[in-house]
Amino acid sequence: MQDLILGMRILVIFCAASGYLFGQLFFGDFAWHATIAGVFGTLAGSLGGKFGMGRKENAYIVVVFCVLAIIGVIFDAYNYYTNSHAPGNYFGWFLKGPFIASLLVIGIYCYKKSPNKSLKNGTPESGAP
């Protein structure tokens, strides 16, 4: 399972960095929704490993990054279908679908695998030493 998550993290980082962030530089077309998808997708893929499974707060951070990246993709699709007048309205869902699915799996996996104990001031909240 760790190898599958690692592959999904690599896919997310690649799609976010090359597709959303570098694509804006390459085509010279800035879009805030693509920037949100790219930045938060890169952060979610980068932090979805040991950091995301370290503490419950870290898992929440990764989950929020995954959700924000998915929201960026949704707004990107909305912008494409409402403003693009290209015939066929080709959006490239064969790339966006695995990106969204990988973000969902990374977020759920980090949330499920993080320990339930939360540290407060360096000690567990349960009162155990």
C-alpha positions in Angstrom: 0.0 0.0 0.0 2.9 2.4 0.7 4.1 1.9 -2.9 0.7 2.7 -4.2 0.5 5.9 -2.1 4.0 6.9 -3.2 3.0 6.4 -6.9 -0.1 8.6 -6.3 2.0 11.3 -4.6 4.4 11.3 -7.6 1.5 11.6 -10.0 -0.1 14.4 -8.0 3.2 16.3 -7.8 3.9 15.8 -11.5 0.4 16.9 -12.6 0.2 19.8 -10.3 3.7 21.2 -11.0 3.9 20.5 -14.7 0.3 20.7 -15.7 -1.1 23.6 -13.6 2.0 25.6 -12.6 4.4 25.2 -15.5 1.5 25.2 -18.0 0.6 28.7 -17.0 4.2 29.9 -17.5 4.5 28.0 -20.8 1.3 29.4 -22.3 1.5 32.8 -20.6 -2.0 32.5 -19.3 -2.5 33.1 -15.5 -5.5 31.7 -13.9 -6.1 31.8 -10.1 -8.0 28.5 -10.0 -5.1 26.7 -11.8 -2.7 28.2 -9.4 -4.7 27.0 -6.5 -4.9 23.5 -7.9 -1.1 23.5 -8.7 0.1 24.9 -5.4 -2.1 22.9 -3.1 -1.7 19.8 -5.2 2.1 20.1 -5.0 1.9 20.6 -1.2 -0.5 17.7 -0.7 1.7 15.4 -2.7 4.8 16.5 -1.0 3.4 16.4 2.6 1.3 13.3 2.1 4.0 10.9 3.3 5.4 10.7 6.8 4.5 14.3 7.7 0.8 13.6 6.9 0.8 10.4 9.1 2.8 11.9 12.0 0.1 13.6 14.0 -3.6 14.2 13.5 -3.1 17.9 13.0 -0.7 17.1 10.1 -3.3 14.8 8.6 -5.8 17.6 8.7 -3.4 19.9 6.9 -2.9 17.4 4.1 -6.7 16.8 3.9 -7.3 20.6 3.6 -4.6 20.8 0.9 -6.2 17.9 -1.0 -9.6 19.5 -0.8 -8.3 22.9 -1.9 -6.6 21.3 -4.9 -9.8 19.6 -5.9 -11.7 22.8 -5.6 -9.1 24.4 -7.9 -9.7 21.7 -10.5 -13.5 22.1 -10.2 -13.2 25.9 -10.8 -10.8 25.3 -13.6 -13.3 23.0 -15.3 -16.1 25.5 -14.7 -14.0 28.2 -16.2 -13.1 26.1 -19.2 -16.7 25.0 -20.0 -18.2 28.5 -19.5 -15.5 30.6 -21.2 -13.9 28.4 -23.8 -15.5 28.4 -27.2 -13.5 25.6 -28.7 -15.4 23.0 -30.6 -15.8 19.8 -28.7 -14.9 21.3 -25.3 -12.0 19.0 -24.7 -10.8 19.4 -21.1 -8.5 16.4 -20.7 -10.4 14.5 -18.1 -8.1 11.5 -18.6 -5.4 13.5 -16.8 -7.7 15.4 -14.3 -9.6 12.3 -13.2 -6.5 10.4 -11.9 -5.3 13.6 -10.3 -8.5 14.1 -8.4 -8.7 10.4 -7.5 -5.1 10.4 -6.2 -5.8 13.5 -4.1 -8.8 11.8 -2.6 -6.8 8.6 -1.8 -3.9 10.6 -0.3 -6.2 12.6 1.9 -8.2 9.6 3.1 -5.1 7.5 3.7 -3.3 10.2 5.7 -6.4 10.7 7.8 -6.9 7.0 8.5 -3.2 6.2 9.2 -2.5 9.2 11.5 -2.6 8.4 15.2 -5.7 9.4 17.1 -3.7 11.0 19.9 -3.1 14.7 19.5 -0.1 16.3 21.2 -0.8 19.4 23.2 2.2 21.2 24.8 4.3 18.1 24.1 2.2 15.7 26.0 -0.7 13.5 24.9 -4.2 14.9 25.6 -5.3 11.6 27.1 -3.2 12.2 30.2 -0.9 9.2 29.6 2.8 9.9 30.2 
